[in-house]
Amino acid sequence: MTLSIEKKTDHVLRTAMRGNAIFSTGSGLFLAAAATMVAGLIGVEPPAVLRWLGVILIIYGLDLFWITSRPEVGRHWGLAAVALDVLWVVASAVLILTDLVPLTTAGIWAVIIVADFVALFAIWQGYGVWRLNQD
């Protein structure tokens, strides 16, 4: 008879955060490289705003890669990622609803689509944190 001991697994959280890292880094690289083109398309001026947003996303994505490269992804890192993603979604809604930035129709759709992806990452990471608590 063998006794098996179940160990807490952070596989779901790690995978979700790595997906977020890929999405964030890729989006950041795209914004940093194509800021002028994107700014004209979505109605954000000056393009430097998008370039800086791209740099911030690259740093965030690389940070997520670093966190998920550790032997264990702690619950607190997952909660932080969820909180930042929820903040992004709320900021996106405020941006659209207040007309703070006069976005073009394409810009509004771009913000909505990106916010949807970010919300999905928040849910996936939240599920990963929940799974950690269940194990």
Secondary structure as UniProt FT lines:
FT   HELIX           11..33
FT   HELIX           35..42
FT   HELIX           47..69
FT   HELIX           75..98
FT   HELIX           105..134
//
